[in-house]
């Protein structure tokens, strides 16, 4: 009984750390200007985008460049994810089965960027060994999907900075417990009044010379955003 009680306390502490890190990364609201570089052995492609979030239920991503992709937008509203495609003037609802697919040809999945799954609500959390990342002491937390949770990964391991609760690394595993992707966060600087990793690299495990780099140029937190902004009918109007 004592062992069970200790495990329960540790699980609660682990989820509290993940929740704090998740809330810190988004604030009550957030706005970001981002560049994404898709790196392959023979070529590199760059995209510019803007993103808005409100809590963990509402999010919008808008592609600004290149011109051929300009105006493409993604909307998360609760568990629903929509994709506005200007070329055909259609708004397409993405099924859960598409969350594991590549987002715009990058090494991020749709779920990585749009975050249909919740790292707090959809997983059970357990402490592993503490480790140092980027010179910072980190909690290492294992996340196992809850039964029937609609998630992409079979397991995720997070490294969360003990001092500022920044997520500094993540390993993503498939259902066979094989490592698929590693997310490495670096270039910590003051963004939106918070210390924040300005560079995120998603590196596939078995694709040599391939990665996707996400760079934050501007980040603002806790500015008012009306719920009406996160509506399907607003996507064609975004700039």
C-alpha positions in Angstrom: 0.0 0.0 0.0 2.8 2.4 0.8 4.5 1.6 -2.5 1.2 2.3 -4.4 0.8 5.5 -2.5 4.3 6.7 -3.4 3.8 5.8 -7.1 0.5 7.8 -7.1 2.2 10.8 -5.6 5.1 10.6 -8.1 2.6 10.3 -11.0 0.8 13.4 -9.8 4.0 15.3 -9.5 5.1 14.3 -13.0 1.8 15.4 -14.5 2.0 18.7 -12.6 5.4 19.3 -14.1 4.2 18.5 -17.7 1.1 20.7 -17.2 3.2 23.6 -15.9 5.6 23.3 -18.9 2.7 23.1 -21.3 0.9 26.1 -19.9 4.2 28.1 -19.8 4.9 27.4 -23.5 1.5 28.8 -24.6 0.4 31.2 -21.8 -3.3 32.2 -21.8 -2.8 33.2 -25.4 0.2 33.3 -27.7 1.2 34.8 -31.1 4.4 33.7 -32.9 6.2 34.4 -36.1 8.2 31.4 -37.2 10.4 30.1 -40.0 10.5 26.3 -40.7 13.4 24.9 -42.7 13.0 21.4 -44.1 16.5 19.9 -44.7 17.1 17.0 -47.0 20.4 15.5 -48.3 20.0 17.4 -51.7 17.9 20.4 -50.9 16.5 22.7 -48.3 13.0 24.4 -48.3 11.9 27.3 -46.1 8.5 28.4 -45.0 7.3 31.4 -43.0 4.2 31.2 -40.9 2.3 32.8 -38.1 0.5 31.0 -35.2 -2.0 32.0 -32.6 -3.2 30.0 -29.6 -5.7 30.4 -26.8 -5.5 27.9 -24.0 -5.0 24.4 -25.2 -8.2 24.1 -27.2 -7.9 26.8 -29.8 -5.0 27.3 -32.3 -4.5 28.7 -35.8 -1.4 28.4 -38.1 -1.2 30.6 -41.3 1.4 30.0 -44.0 2.9 33.4 -45.2 5.6 32.1 -47.7 6.5 30.7 -50.1 3.9 32.3 -52.5 2.6 28.9 -53.7 1.6 28.0 -50.1 0.6 31.5 -49.0 -2.8 31.6 -47.3 -3.0 27.9 -46.4 -4.2 27.8 -42.8 -4.9 25.2 -40.1 -7.4 25.5 -37.3 -7.7 23.5 -34.1 -11.0 23.9 -32.2 -11.2 21.4 -29.4 -10.6 18.0 -30.9 -11.5 19.2 -34.5 -8.7 20.2 -36.9 -9.5 22.0 -40.2 -7.3 22.9 -43.2 -8.2 25.9 -45.4 -6.8 25.6 -48.9 -7.1 28.9 -50.9 -6.3 27.3 -54.3 -9.6 25.4 -54.2 -11.4 27.6 -51.7 -12.2 24.7 -49.5 -12.0 24.0 -45.8 -11.3 20.3 -45.1 -11.7 18.6 -41.8 -8.7 16.4 -41.0 -9.6 13.0 -39.6 -7.7 11.6 -36.6 -5.9 9.2 -38.9 -4.1 12.1 -40.6 -2.6 13.4 -37.3 0.4 11.1 -37.7 1.2 12.3 -41.3 3.8 14.8 -42.2 2.8 18.5 -41.7 3.5 20.3 -45.0 6.2 17.9 -46.0 8.3 18.5 -42.8 9.5 16.0 -40.2 6.8 17.4 -37.8 3.5 15.5 -37.8 0.2 17.3 -38.1 -0.3 16.6 -34.4 3.1 18.1 -33.5 2.1 21.4 -34.9 -1.7 21.5 -34.4 -1.6 19.5 -31.2 -4.9 17.6 -31.4 -3.6 15.3 -28.6 -3.0 16.8 -25.2 0.3 15.9 -23.5 -1.4 16.5 -20.2 -4.8 14.8 -20.6 -4.0 11.9 -23.0 -1.1 10.3 -21.3 0.0 8.8 -17.9 3.2 10.3 -16.6 6.1 8.8 -14.8 9.5 10.0 -13.6 12.7 8.5 -15.1 16.3 9.6 -14.4 17.1 13.3 -14.1 19.5 14.5 -16.9 21.3 17.7 -18.0 20.3 19.3 -21.3 21.8 22.5 -22.6 23.6 22.9 -19.2 20.3 22.7 -17.4 19.1 20.1 -14.9 16.0 18.5 -16.3 13.2 16.1 -15.2 13.0 13.2 -17.5 9.4 12.1 -17.8 7.9 9.1 -19.6 4.5 9.6 -21.1 2.4 6.4 -21.9 -0.9 6.9 -23.8 -4.1 6.3 -21.8 -6.3 3.5 -23.0 -8.4 4.6 -26.0 -6.6 8.0 -26.3 -6.4 9.1 -29.9 -2.7 9.8 -30.0 0.1 9.5 -32.6 2.8 8.0 -30.4 3.2 4.7 -28.5 5.4 6.5 -26.0 7.0 10.0 -25.5 9.9 10.9 -23.2 10.2 14.6 -22.2 13.1 16.5 -20.7 11.7 19.5 -18.7 14.1 22.1 -17.2 13.7 22.1 -13.4 14.2 25.9 -13.0 12.1 27.5 -15.8 10.0 24.5 -16.8 11.0 24.7 -20.5 10.7 21.6 -22.6 14.2 21.0 -23.9 14.1 17.6 -25.6 11.6 14.9 -26.5 11.9 11.4 -27.9 8.9 10.0 -29.8 8.4 6.2 -30.1 6.1 4.1 -32.2 3.8 1.3 -30.8 6.6 -1.2 -31.1 8.7 1.0 -28.7 11.1 2.0 -31.6 12.5 5.5 -31.5 11.1 7.5 -34.5 11.9 11.2 -33.9 13.9 13.3 -31.5 13.1 16.9 -30.8 16.1 19.0 -29.7 15.5 22.6 -28.3 18.3 25.2 -28.1 19.2 28.9 -28.5 17.4 29.8 -25.3 16.6 33.5 -25.2 14.1 36.0 -23.9 11.0 35.8 -26.1 7.7 37.4 -25.0 9.1 38.1 -21.6 10.0 34.5 -20.9 13.1 32.4 -21.4 12.3 30.2 -24.4 14.2 27.9 -26.8 14.1 29.8 -30.1 15.4 26.8 -32.2 13.7 23.4 -32.4 15.1 20.6 -34.5 13.0 17.5 -35.3 15.4 14.7 -36.3 14.1 11.4 -37.7 15.9 8.4 -36.3 16.4 6.4 -39.5 16.7 9.1 -42.2 20.3 10.2 -42.3 20.9 13.9 -43.3 17.2 14.7 -42.8 15.7 17.1 -40.2 13.3 20.1 -39.8 14.3 23.3 -38.0 11.7 25.5 -36.5 12.9 29.1 -35.6 11.0 31.5 -33.5 11.5 35.2 -34.5 8.8 36.8 -32.5 6.7 35.5 -29.6 4.0 37.3 -27.6 2.0 36.0 -24.7 -1.3 36.8 -22.9 -2.6 39.4 -25.4 -6.4 39.4 -25.8 -7.7 37.2 -28.7 -11.5 36.9 -29.2 -12.8 33.3 -29.5 -14.4 34.4 -32.8 -10.9 34.6 -34.3 -10.7 30.8 -34.1 -13.7 30.1 -36.4 -13.7 28.4 -39.8 -15.2 31.4 -41.5 -12.2 33.5 -40.4 -9.5 31.4 -42.1 -9.8 33.0 -45.6 -9.4 36.5 -44.0 -6.2 35.8 -42.2 -3.1 37.9 -43.0 
